Amino acid sequence: MFVIIGLAVVFGSIIAGFVMEGGKIPALIQIAELVIIGGAAFGSVLVANPMSAVMATFKAVLGLLKPNPYNKTNYMELLRMLYDMFMMARREGLVTLDQHVEKPHDSKFFANYPFFFGNHHALSFLADTMKVIITGSVADHNLAEMMDVDLEVSHEEMNRSVTIISKVGDAMPGFGIVAAVLGVVITMGAIGGPPEQIGHKVGAALVGTFLGILMAYGIFAPLAAALEGQIKAEGQYMGCIKNALLSFARGDAPLTAVEFARRNIEPSARPSFAEMEQTLKNVGGGASGEAQAKAA
């Protein structure tokens, strides 16, 4: 939502200022310039990246139209899920979790936590790590390193979209100059004709430069920054899972393990310890028990 509002403010303020200075909006509508700049930018993306990365970038940009999903409510759901899972392991043994982590997408236990269950990366990360913990064959420091490697690879993959958007933004002024130079070439061919025709062609050429700069700093740079923020938010969510699993693997109590996860949440979305404890106590006797009963 804020992406749309921000872009509307950018374009609205520029057009309003242009009109206030006596400019005419039709003078800015140069379809040929857009074809040159947009086509060159899209072509450069296709040359430099595989189609899977291009499609992932489009998907990531469209995802910016939705509000940030990593809010207090969904973090609280994650803390409940972790607590319920650790309590199940403590009461019934680690072997009980094996049926859920072997096929996590079919698990009735994980299905009780919709947001977490819908995050396939988080679900797979937790399930794969729990498989290692259940085997008991990896030391704590090796487990931490293993999770760090997983998160680092995932982070690099998500950052590919940011890199693509950033590089296109860096190239936009250059493509704008290309469009302007082509416009000047056309203008040179019209020398000797009516002055108003020459003026129109010069104006069209300058619009190419204007569009290249505007798209670089008014569209692509903000989109890249927004994607970085989205990736950071997902990284914190994954960090919660990592810290909780490390604490659990060391033998800490379920509440202590969940507290490690809570501390990884940024303050604006972090529930207080009292809120978390109260929620877990309430759920522990009700919904938590129901979730475990359904999972059995």
PAZAPA-4460 file (N, C-alpha, C; in steps of 0.05 Angstrom, whole numbers, plus 32768, in hexadecimal, padded with zeros to 4 digits):
% residues 296
    n_x    n_y    n_z   ca_x   ca_y   ca_z    c_x    c_y    c_z   seq   type   mol
   8010   7FE8   8000   8000   8000   8000   8011   8019   8000     1      M     A
   8025   801A   8012   8036   8031   8014   8048   8035   7FFB     2      F     A
   804D   801E   7FED   805C   8020   7FD4   804C   8030   7FC0     3      V     A
   8032   802A   7FBD   8021   8038   7FAB   801E   8055   7FB3     4      I     A
   801B   805A   7FCD   8018   8076   7FD6   8031   8085   7FD0     5      I     A
   8048   8079   7FD6   8062   8087   7FD1   8066   808E   7FB4     6      G     A
   8061   807A   7FA2   8064   8080   7F85   8050   8095   7F7C     7      L     A
   8038   8095   7F87   8024   80A9   7F80   802E   80C5   7F89     8      A     A
   803A   80C7   7FA0   8045   80E1   7FA9   805C   80EA   7F97     9      V     A
   806D   80D7   7F8F   8084   80DE   7F7E   807A   80EA   7F63    10      V     A
   8069   80DB   7F56   805F   80E4   7F3C   804C   80FB   7F3E    11      F     A
   803C   80FB   7F53   8029   8111   7F57   8037   812C   7F5B    12      G     A
   804B   812C   7F6C   805A   8145   7F72   8069   814F   7F59    13      S     A
   8075   813D   7F4A   8084   8145   7F32   8071   8151   7F1D    14      I     A
   805B   8143   7F18   8048   814D   7F04   803B   8167   7F0D    15      I     A
   8034   8168   7F27   8028   8181   7F31   803B   8199   7F2E    16      A     A
   8054   8195   7F35   8068   81AA   7F32   806C   81B2   7F14    17      G     A
   806B   819E   7F03   806F   81A3   7EE6   8057   81B4   7EDC    18      F     A
   803F   81AD   7EE4   8027   81BC   7EDB   8027   81D8   7EE7    19      V     A
   8030   81DB   7F00   8031   81F5   7F0D   8044   8208   7EFE    20      M     A
   8058   81FD   7EF2   806C   820D   7EE3   8062   8213   7EC6    21      E     A
   804A   820A   7EC0   803F   820F   7EA6   8043   81F9   7E92    22      G     A
   804E   81E2   7E9B   8052   81CB   7E89   8038   81BE   7E81    23      G     A
   8038   81B0   7E6B   8021   81A2   7E61   8026   8184   7E63    24      K     A
   8014   8176   7E70   8018   8159   7E75   801C   8149   7E5C    25      I     A
   800D   814F   7E46   8011   813F   7E2D   802E   813F   7E23    26      P     A
   803D   8155   7E2A   8059   8156   7E21   806A   8140   7E2E    27      A     A
   8061   8136   7E45   8070   8121   7E53   8069   8105   7E4A    28      L     A
   8053   8103   7E3B   804A   80E8   7E31   8059   80E2   7E17    29      I     A
   806F   80D4   7E1A   807F   80CD   7E03   8082   80AE   7E03    30      Q     A
   8070   80A1   7DF5   806F   8083   7DF5   8089   8078   7DEA    31      I     A
   8094   8084   7DD5   80AC   8079   7DC9   80C4   8079   7DDD    32      A     A
   80C5   808E   7DED   80DB   8090   7E01   80D7   8079   7E16    33      E     A
   80BE   8074   7E1E   80B9   805F   7E31   80C1   8043   7E26    34      L     A
   80BA   8040   7E0C   80C1   8027   7DFF   80DF   8022   7DFF    35      V     A
   80EE   8037   7DF8   810B   8035   7DF7   8117   802F   7E13    36      I     A
   810F   803E   7E26   811A   803B   7E41   8111   8021   7E4E    37      I     A
   80F6   801C   7E4D   80EC   8004   7E5A   80F5   7FEB   7E4C    38      G     A
   80F6   7FEB   7E32   80FF   7FD3   7E23   811C   7FCD   7E28    39      G     A
   812D   7FE3   7E28   8149   7FDF   7E2D   814E   7FD4   7E49    40      A     A
   813F   7FDF   7E5D   8142   7FD6   7E79   813A   7FB9   7E7C    41      A     A
   8123   7FB1   7E70   811A   7F96   7E73   812D   7F83   7E64    42      F     A
   8136   7F8B   7E4D   8149   7F7A   7E3E   8163   7F75   7E4E    43      G     A
   816D   7F8A   7E5B   8185   7F87   7E6A   8181   7F74   7E82    44      S     A
   816A   7F74   7E8D   8164   7F61   7EA3   8163   7F44   7E99    45      V     A
   8158   7F40   7E81   8157   7F25   7E76   8173   7F1B   7E6F    46      L     A
   8185   7F2D   7E66   81A0   7F25   7E5F   81AF   7F1D   7E77    47      V     A
   81AB   7F2B   7E8E   81BC   7F27   7EA5   81B2   7F12   7EB9    48      A     A
   8198   7F0A   7EB6   818D   7EF8   7ECB   817D   7EE2   7EBE    49      N     A
   817C   7ECB   7ECC   816A   7EB5   7EC3   814D   7EBC   7EC6    50      P     A
   813C   7EAF   7EB7   811F   7EB6   7EB8   8114   7EB2   7ED4    51      M     A
   811E   7E9E   7EE3   8113   7E99   7EFE   8118   7EB1   7F10    52      S     A
   812F   7EBE   7F0D   8135   7ED5   7F1D   8124   7EED   7F15    53      A     A
   811F   7EF0   7EFB   810E   7F05   7EF1   80F2   7F03   7EFC    54      V     A
   80E7   7EEA   7EFB   80CC   7EE6   7F05   80CB   7EEA   7F23    55      M     A
   80E0   7EE1   7F31   80E0   7EE5   7F4E   80E1   7F03   7F55    56      A     A
   80EF   7F13   7F44   80F0   7F30   7F49   80D4   7F3C   7F45    57      T     A
   80C6   7F35   7F30   80AB   7F3F   7F2C   8099   7F38   7F43    58      F     A
   809C   7F1F   7F4C   808B   7F16   7F63   8092   7F25   7F7C    59      K     A
   80AC   7F2B   7F81   80B4   7F39   7F98   80AA   7F56   7F98    60      A     A
   80AA   7F63   7F80   80A0   7F7E   7F7E   8082   7F7F   7F83    61      V     A
   8074   7F6C   7F78   8057   7F6B   7F7D   8051   7F66   7F9A    62      L     A
   8063   7F57   7FA8   805F   7F52   7FC4   8061   7F6C   7FD5    63      G     A
   806D   7F80   7FCA   806F   7F9A   7FD9   8054   7FA8   7FDB    64      L     A
   8041   7FA0   7FCA   8027   7FAC   7FCB   8017   7FA3   7FE4    65      L     A
   8020   7F8D   7FF0   8013   7F84   8008   8021   7F8F   8021    66      K     A
   8012   7F92   8037   801F   7F9B   8050   8033   7F87   805B    67      P     A
   8046   7F91   806B   805A   7F80   8076   804D   7F6A   8087    68      N     A
   8051   7F50   807F   8043   7F3B   808E   8050   7F34   80A9    69      P     A
   8068   7F3E   80AD   8077   7F37   80C6   8070   7F4A   80DC    70      Y     A
   8057   7F48   80E5   804D   7F59   80FA   804C   7F4B   8115    71      N     A
   8042   7F59   8129   8041   7F4E   8144   8030   7F35   8145    72      K     A
   8019   7F35   8137   8007   7F1E   8138   8015   7F04   812D    73      T     A
   8022   7F07   8116   802E   7EF0   810A   8047   7EE7   8119    74      N     A
   8055   7EFA   8126   806B   7EF2   8137   8061   7EE2   8150    75      Y     A
   804A   7EEB   815A   803F   7EDD   8171   8037   7EC1   816A    76      M     A
   802D   7EBE   8151   8026   7EA3   8147   803F   7E91   8146    77      E     A
   8055   7E9D   813D   806E   7E8E   813B   8077   7E85   8157    78      L     A
   8076   7E97   816A   807E   7E90   8185   806D   7E7A   8191    79      L     A
   8053   7E7B   818C   8041   7E66   8195   8048   7E4B   8189    80      R     A
   804D   7E4C   816E   8053   7E33   8161   806D   7E27   816C    81      M     A
   8081   7E37   8170   809B   7E2D   817B   8097   7E22   8197    82      L     A
   8088   7E30   81A7   8083   7E27   81C3   8074   7E0D   81C3    83      Y     A
   805F   7E0B   81B2   804F   7DF2   81B1   8060   7DDB   81A8    84      D     A
   8071   7DE0   8194   8082   7DCA   818A   8096   7DC1   819F    85      M     A
   80A3   7DD4   81AD   80B6   7DCD   81C2   80A9   7DBE   81D9    86      F     A
   8091   7DC7   81E0   8082   7DBA   81F6   807B   7D9D   81EE    87      M     A
   8073   7D9A   81D5   806C   7D7F   81CB   8085   7D6D   81CD    88      M     A
   809C   7D78   81C5   80B5   7D68   81C6   80BC   7D61   81E3    89      A     A
   80B7   7D74   81F5   80BE   7D6F   8211   80AC   7D5A   821E    90      R     A
   8092   7D5C   8218   807F   7D49   8224   8080   7D2D   8217    91      R     A
   8083   7D2C   81FD   807F   7D13   81EF   8099   7D09   81E2    92      E     A
   80AE   7D19   81E3   80C8   7D11   81D8   80CC   7D1C   81BC    93      G     A
   80E5   7D1E   81B4   80EC   7D29   819A   80E1   7D19   8183    94      L     A
   80DF   7CFF   8188   80D6   7CED   8173   80BA   7CF5   8169    95      V     A
   80AA   7D01   817B   808F   7D09   8174   808F   7D1D   815D    96      T     A
   80A3   7D2E   815D   80A4   7D43   8148   80AC   7D38   812D    97      L     A
   80B6   7D20   812D   80C1   7D15   8113   80AB   7D13   80FE    98      D     A
   8093   7D0C   8106   807D   7D0A   80F2   8076   7D25   80E6    99      Q     A
   807B   7D3A   80F4   8074   7D55   80EB   808A   7D61   80D9   100      H     A
   80A3   7D5C   80E1   80B9   7D69   80D2   80C1   7D59   80B9   101      V     A
   80B9   7D40   80B8   80BF   7D30   80A0   80AF   7D3A   8088   102      E     A
   8096   7D40   808C   8085   7D4B   8077   8076   7D63   8082   103      K     A
   8085   7D7A   8085   8079   7D91   8093   8061   7D9D   8084   104      P     A
   8060   7D9B   806A   804A   7DA6   805B   8030   7D95   805E   105      H     A
   8033   7D7D   806A   801B   7D6D   806F   8015   7D6C   808D   106      D     A
   8024   7D7A   809D   8021   7D79   80BA   8008   7D88   80C3   107      S     A
   7FF7   7D7A   80D3   7FE0   7D87   80DE   7FE8   7D9A   80F5   108      K     A
   7FFE   7D95   8101   8008   7DA6   8117   800F   7DC2   810B   109      F     A
   8021   7DC2   80F7   8029   7DDB   80EB   8012   7DEA   80DE   110      F     A
   7FFE   7DDB   80D4   7FE7   7DE7   80C6   7FD7   7DF8   80D9   111      A     A
   7FDA   7DF5   80F4   7FCC   7E05   8107   7FD7   7E21   8109   112      N     A
   7FED   7E27   80FB   7FF9   7E41   80FC   7FFB   7E4B   80E0   113      Y     A
   7FE6   7E57   80D5   7FE3   7E5D   80B9   7FF9   7E6E   80AC   114      P     A
   8001   7E83   80BA   8016   7E94   80AE   8030   7E85   80AB   115      F     A
   8038   7E78   80C1   8051   7E68   80C0   804F   7E52   80AC   116      F     A
   8038   7E44   80AB   8034   7E2E   8099   8036   7E37   807C   117      F     A
   802D   7E50   8076   802E   7E5A   805B   8049   7E65   8053   118      G     A
   805B   7E68   8066   8076   7E71   805F   8088   7E58   805A   119      N     A
   8089   7E50   8041   8096   7E37   803B   80B4   7E36   8042   120      H     A
   80C1   7E4D   8040   80DD   7E4E   8047   80E1   7E4A   8065   121      H     A
   80D1   7E57   8075   80D3   7E54   8092   80CB   7E38   809B   122      A     A
   80B6   7E2D   808F   80AE   7E12   8095   80C3   7DFD   808F   123      L     A
   80CF   7DFF   8078   80E4   7DEC   8070   80FD   7DF0   8081   124      S     A
   8104   7E09   8087   811B   7E0E   8098   8118   7E01   80B3   125      F     A
   8101   7E05   80C0   80FD   7DFA   80DA   80FC   7DDB   80D9   126      L     A
   80EE   7DD0   80C5   80EC   7DB3   80C3   8108   7DA6   80BF   127      A     A
   8117   7DB1   80AC   8132   7DA6   80A7   8144   7DA7   80BF   128      D     A
   8142   7DBE   80CE   8153   7DC1   80E5   814A   7DAE   80FB   129      T     A
   8130   7DAB   80FF   8126   7D98   8114   812E   7D7C   810D   130      M     A
   8130   7D74   80F4   8139   7D59   80ED   8155   7D54   80F8   131      K     A
   8166   7D69   80F5   8181   7D66   80FE   8182   7D65   811D   132      V     A
   8172   7D75   812A   8171   7D75   8147   8167   7D5A   8152   133      I     A
   8153   7D4F   8144   8148   7D35   814D   815D   7D1F   814B   134      I     A
   816E   7D20   8137   8183   7D0B   8134   8197   7D0E   814A   135      T     A
   819B   7D26   8155   81AE   7D2B   816A   81CB   7D27   8162   136      G     A
   81D1   7D29   8148   81EC   7D23   813F   81FD   7D3C   8139   137      S     A
   81F2   7D54   813F   8200   7D6D   8138   8204   7D7D   8151   138      V     A
   821C   7D87   8156   8221   7D98   816D   8214   7DB3   8169   139      A     A
   8211   7DC2   817F   8203   7DDB   817E   820F   7DEF   816B   140      D     A
   822A   7DF1   816C   8238   7E05   815B   8236   7DFD   813E   141      H     A
   8235   7DE3   8138   8232   7DDA   811D   8215   7DDF   8113   142      N     A
   8202   7DDC   8125   81E6   7DE1   811E   81E2   7DFE   8117   143      L     A
   81EF   7E10   8127   81ED   7E2D   8122   81F9   7E34   8107   144      A     A
   8210   7E28   8101   821D   7E2C   80E7   820C   7E22   80D0   145      E     A
   8200   7E0B   80D4   81EF   7E00   80BF   81D7   7E12   80B9   146      M     A
   81CB   7E1D   80CE   81B4   7E2F   80CA   81BD   7E49   80BD   147      M     A
   81D5   7E53   80C5   81DF   7E6B   80B9   81E4   7E68   809B   148      D     A
   81EE   7E51   8093   81F3   7E4C   8077   81D8   7E4C   8068   149      V     A
   81C4   7E3F   8073   81AA   7E3E   8066   819F   7E5B   8063   150      D     A
   81A0   7E6A   8079   8194   7E85   8078   81A4   7E97   8065   151      L     A
   81BE   7E94   8064   81CF   7EA4   8053   81C8   7E9F   8035   152      E     A
   81C5   7E86   802E   81BE   7E7F   8012   81A3   7E8A   800B   153      V     A
   8190   7E87   801D   8175   7E92   8018   8176   7EB1   8016   154      S     A
   8186   7EBD   8026   8188   7EDA   8026   8194   7EE4   800B   155      H     A
   81A8   7ED6   8001   81B4   7EDD   7FE8   819F   7EDA   7FD1   156      E     A
   818F   7EC5   7FD2   817B   7EC1   7FBD   8166   7ED7   7FBE   157      E     A
   815E   7EDF   7FD6   814A   7EF4   7FD7   8156   7F0F   7FCF   158      M     A
   816F   7F13   7FD4   817C   7F2C   7FCD   8181   7F2F   7FAF   159      N     A
   817E   7F1A   7FA0   8181   7F1B   7F83   816D   7F2F   7F77   160      R     A
   8155   7F2F   7F81   8141   7F42   7F77   8149   7F5F   7F7D   161      S     A
   8154   7F64   7F94   815E   7F7E   7F9B   8174   7F87   7F88   162      V     A
   8186   7F74   7F82   819C   7F7A   7F70   8192   7F81   7F54   163      T     A
   817E   7F72   7F4B   8173   7F77   7F30   8167   7F92   7F2F   164      I     A
   8156   7F98   7F42   8148   7FB2   7F43   815C   7FC9   7F45   165      I     A
   8170   7FC6   7F56   8184   7FDB   7F5A   8194   7FE0   7F40   166      S     A
   819C   7FCB   7F33   81AC   7FCE   7F1A   819C   7FDA   7F04   167      K     A
   8182   7FD3   7F02   8171   7FE0   7EEE   816E   7FFE   7EF4   168      V     A
   816B   8004   7F0E   8169   8020   7F16   8182   8030   7F0F   169      G     A
   819A   8023   7F14   81B3   8030   7F0D   81B5   8035   7EEF   170      D     A
   81A9   8023   7EDF   81AC   8026   7EC2   8198   8038   7EB5   171      A     A
   8182   803F   7EC4   816D   804F   7EB8   8176   806A   7EAE   172      M     A
   8186   8079   7EBC   8190   8093   7EB1   819E   808F   7E97   173      P     A
   81AE   807A   7E95   81BC   8074   7E7C   81A9   806E   7E65   174      G     A
   8195   805E   7E6A   8181   8059   7E56   8171   8072   7E4E   175      F     A
   816D   8084   7E62   8160   809D   7E5C   8171   80AE   7E49   176      G     A
   818B   80AD   7E4D   819D   80BC   7E3B   819D   80B1   7E1F   177      I     A
   819B   8096   7E1E   8199   8089   7E03   8180   8092   7DF5   178      V     A
   816A   8093   7E03   8151   809D   7DF7   8154   80BA   7DEE   179      A     A
   8161   80CA   7DFF   8164   80E6   7DF8   8176   80EA   7DE0   180      A     A
   818C   80DA   7DDE   819E   80DC   7DC7   818F   80D5   7DAE   181      V     A
   817F   80C0   7DAF   8170   80B8   7D97   815C   80CE   7D8F   182      L     A
   8151   80DB   7DA3   813F   80F2   7D9E   814E   8109   7D90   183      G     A
   8167   810D   7D99   8177   8123   7D8D   817E   811B   7D70   184      V     A
   8184   8102   7D6B   8189   80F9   7D50   8171   80FE   7D3E   185      V     A
   8159   80F8   7D48   8141   80FE   7D38   813D   811C   7D34   186      I     A
   8144   812B   7D49   8141   8148   7D46   8154   8153   7D31   187      T     A
   816C   8149   7D30   817F   8152   7D1C   8175   814D   7D00   188      M     A
   8166   8137   7CFD   815B   8131   7CE3   8144   8144   7CDB   189      G     A
   8139   8151   7CEF   8123   8163   7CEA   812B   8181   7CE8   190      A     A
   8146   8186   7CE9   8150   81A1   7CE7   8147   81AD   7CCC   191      I     A
   813E   81C5   7CCC   8134   81D1   7CB4   8116   81D0   7CB1   192      G     A
   8109   81C0   7CC3   80EC   81BE   7CC2   80E0   81D4   7CD4   193      G     A
   80C6   81D2   7CD9   80B8   81E6   7CEA   80C4   81E7   7D06   194      P     A
   80C8   81FE   7D11   80D5   8201   7D2C   80C5   81F2   7D41   195      P     A
   80AA   81F2   7D40   809B   81E5   7D54   809F   81C6   7D53   196      E     A
   80A5   81BB   7D3C   80AA   819F   7D3A   80C5   8198   7D46   197      Q     A
   80D9   81A9   7D42   80F3   81A4   7D4E   80F1   81A6   7D6C   198      I     A
   80E2   81BA   7D76   80DE   81BD   7D93   80D1   81A5   7D9F   199      G     A
   80BE   819A   7D91   80B0   8182   7D9B   80C3   816A   7D9D   200      H     A
   80D4   8167   7D8A   80E7   8150   7D8A   80FC   8154   7D9F   201      K     A
   8105   816C   7DA3   8119   8171   7DB9   810C   816B   7DD4   202      V     A
   80F3   8175   7DD7   80E5   816F   7DF0   80E2   8151   7DF5   203      G     A
   80DB   8142   7DE0   80D8   8126   7DE3   80F2   8118   7DEB   204      A     A
   8108   8122   7DE0   8122   8117   7DE7   8129   811C   7E04   205      A     A
   8122   8134   7E0E   8128   813B   7E2A   8117   812A   7E3D   206      L     A
   80FF   8123   7E34   80ED   8113   7E44   80FA   80F7   7E49   207      V     A
   8109   80EE   7E36   8117   80D4   7E3A   812B   80D6   7E51   208      G     A
   813A   80EB   7E53   814D   80EE   7E69   813E   80F1   7E83   209      T     A
   8128   8101   7E82   8117   8105   7E9A   810C   80EA   7EA5   210      F     A
   8102   80DA   7E93   80F6   80C0   7E9B   810B   80AD   7EA6   211      L     A
   8123   80AD   7E9A   8138   809C   7EA4   8140   80A2   7EC1   212      G     A
   8144   80BC   7EC6   814C   80C5   7EE1   8135   80C1   7EF5   213      I     A
   811C   80C7   7EED   8106   80C4   7EFF   8102   80A6   7F06   214      L     A
   8103   8095   7EF3   80FF   8079   7EF8   8116   806D   7F0A   215      M     A
   812E   8078   7F06   8144   806E   7F16   8141   8075   7F34   216      A     A
   813C   808F   7F39   813B   8098   7F55   811F   809A   7F61   217      Y     A
   810B   8099   7F50   80EF   809B   7F5A   80E1   8080   7F5C   218      G     A
   80EB   806C   7F4D   80DD   8052   7F4D   80F0   803C   7F55   219      I     A
   8105   8037   7F46   8116   801F   7F4B   8126   8021   7F65   220      F     A
   8131   8038   7F6C   8140   803A   7F85   812E   8035   7F9D   221      A     A
   8116   8042   7F9E   8104   803D   7FB5   80FB   8020   7FB6   222      P     A
   80F5   8014   7F9F   80ED   7FF8   7F9E   8103   7FE6   7FA9   223      L     A
   811B   7FEB   7FA2   8132   7FDA   7FAC   8134   7FDD   7FCA   224      A     A
   8130   7FF5   7FD5   8132   7FFA   7FF1   811B   7FEB   8000   225      A     A
   8103   7FEC   7FF3   80EC   7FDF   7FFF   80F0   7FC1   8000   226      A     A
   80FC   7FB6   7FEB   8101   7F99   7FEA   8116   7F91   7FFF   227      L     A
   8129   7FA2   8004   813D   7F9D   8018   8130   7F9C   8034   228      E     A
   811D   7FAE   8038   810F   7FAE   8052   80FE   7F95   8055   229      G     A
   80F2   7F8B   8040   80E2   7F73   8040   80F4   7F5B   8047   230      Q     A
   810B   7F5A   803A   811E   7F44   803F   8128   7F44   805C   231      I     A
   812D   7F5C   8066   8136   7F5E   8082   8121   7F54   8095   232      K     A
   8107   7F5A   808F   80F1   7F51   80A0   80F0   7F33   80A0   233      A     A
   80F2   7F27   8089   80F2   7F09   8087   810A   7EFD   8095   234      E     A
   8121   7F0B   8093   8139   7F01   80A1   8135   7F00   80BF   235      G     A
   8127   7F14   80CA   8122   7F14   80E7   8110   7EFD   80EF   236      Q     A
   80FC   7EF8   80DE   80EA   7EE2   80E3   80F9   7EC7   80E4   237      Y     A
   810A   7EC4   80D0   811A   7EAB   80CF   812E   7EAA   80E7   238      M     A
   8138   7EC2   80EF   814A   7EC2   8106   813C   7EB9   8120   239      G     A
   8123   7EC0   8122   8114   7EB6   813A   8114   7E98   813B   240      C     A
   810F   7E8B   8124   810E   7E6E   8124   812A   7E63   812A   241      I     A
   813E   7E6F   811E   8159   7E65   8123   8161   7E66   8141   242      K     A
   815C   7E7D   814E   8164   7E80   816A   8154   7E6E   817C   243      N     A
   813B   7E6A   8176   812A   7E58   8186   8134   7E3C   8184   244      A     A
   813B   7E33   816C   8144   7E18   8168   815F   7E13   8175   245      L     A
   8171   7E27   8173   818B   7E24   8180   8187   7E21   819F   246      L     A
   8176   7E31   81AA   8171   7E30   81C7   8165   7E15   81CE   247      S     A
   8152   7E0B   81BF   8146   7DF1   81C4   815A   7DDB   81C2   248      F     A
   816B   7DDC   81AE   8180   7DC8   81AA   8193   7DC7   81C1   249      A     A
   8198   7DDE   81CF   81A9   7DDE   81E6   819C   7DD2   81FF   250      R     A
   8182   7DCE   81FE   8174   7DC3   8214   8166   7DD7   8225   251      G     A
   8163   7DF0   821C   8155   7E04   822B   8137   7DFE   822C   252      D     A
   812A   7E09   8240   810D   7E05   8244   80FE   7E12   822C   253      A     A
   80E6   7E08   8225   80D7   7E13   820F   80D3   7E31   8211   254      P     A
   80CC   7E3B   8228   80C8   7E58   822B   80E1   7E68   8226   255      L     A
   80F8   7E5D   822F   8111   7E6A   822B   8118   7E6A   820D   256      T     A
   8114   7E54   8200   8119   7E53   81E3   8108   7E67   81D3   257      A     A
   80EF   7E69   81DB   80DD   7E7C   81CD   80E6   7E99   81D4   258      V     A
   80F0   7E9D   81EC   80FA   7EB8   81F2   8111   7EC0   81E1   259      E     A
   8123   7EAD   81DA   8138   7EB3   81C8   812D   7EBD   81AD   260      F     A
   8117   7EB0   81A4   810B   7EB8   818B   80FF   7ED4   818E   261      A     A
   80F2   7ED9   81A4   80E5   7EF3   81A8   80F9   7F0A   81A7   262      R     A
   8110   7F06   81B2   8125   7F1B   81B3   812F   7F22   8197   263      R     A
   812B   7F10   8184   8134   7F16   8169   8121   7F27   8159   264      N     A
   8109   7F2C   8164   80F5   7F3C   8156   80FB   7F5A   815A   265      I     A
   80F8   7F6A   8145   80FD   7F87   8148   80E8   7F92   815B   266      E     A
   80F0   7FA7   816A   80DF   7FB2   8180   80C3   7FBA   8177   267      P     A
   80C0   7FC4   815E   80A6   7FCD   8155   8091   7FB7   8152   268      S     A
   809B   7F9E   814E   8089   7F87   814B   808C   7F73   8161   269      A     A
   809D   7F78   8175   80A3   7F64   8189   808E   7F65   81A0   270      R     A
   8082   7F4F   81A6   8070   7F4E   81BE   8081   7F4F   81D7   271      P     A
   8076   7F5A   81EC   8085   7F5A   8205   8086   7F3E   8211   272      S     A
   8098   7F3A   8224   809B   7F20   8230   8081   7F18   823E   273      F     A
   8074   7F2C   824B   805B   7F26   8259   8045   7F1E   8246   274      A     A
   8044   7F2C   822F   8030   7F24   821A   8035   7F08   8210   275      E     A
   804E   7F03   820B   8054   7EE8   8200   804E   7ED2   8215   276      M     A
   8056   7ED7   822E   8052   7EC3   8242   8034   7EBE   8247   277      E     A
   8024   7ED4   8248   8008   7ED1   824C   7FFB   7EC2   8235   278      Q     A
   8003   7EC8   821C   7FF8   7EBB   8205   7FFE   7E9D   8205   279      T     A
   8017   7E97   820C   8020   7E7B   820C   8012   7E6B   8222   280      L     A
   800E   7E78   8239   8000   7E6A   824F   7FE3   7E65   8248   281      K     A
   7FD6   7E79   823C   7FBA   7E76   8234   7FB7   7E60   821E   282      N     A
   7FCA   7E61   820B   7FC9   7E4E   81F5   7FD1   7E32   81FF   283      V     A
   7FE3   7E31   8212   7FEE   7E18   821B   7FD8   7E05   8225   284      G     A
   7FC3   7E10   8231   7FAE   7DFE   823B   7F97   7DFB   8228   285      G     A
   7F96   7E0C   8213   7F7F   7E0B   8201   7F87   7E05   81E5   286      G     A
   7F8C   7E1A   81D6   7F91   7E17   81B9   7FAA   7E06   81B5   287      A     A
   7FBE   7E0A   81C6   7FD6   7DFB   81C3   7FD1   7DDD   81C5   288      S     A
   7FC2   7DD6   81DA   7FBB   7DBA   81DD   7FAB   7DAF   81C7   289      G     A
   7F98   7DC0   81BD   7F88   7DB7   81A6   7F99   7DB3   818D   290      E     A
   7FAD   7DC5   8189   7FBE   7DC2   8172   7FCD   7DA8   8173   291      A     A
   7FD7   7DA2   818B   7FE7   7D89   818D   7FD5   7D71   818B   292      Q     A
   7FBC   7D73   8194   7FAA   7D5C   8192   7FA3   7D57   8174   293      A     A
   7F9F   7D6D   8165   7F99   7D6A   8149   7FB1   7D5F   813A   294      K     A
   7FC9   7D66   8143   7FE1   7D5D   8135   7FE7   7D40   813A   295      A     A
   7FDD   7D36   8150   7FE3   7D1A   8158   7FD6   7D06   8145   296      A     A
***
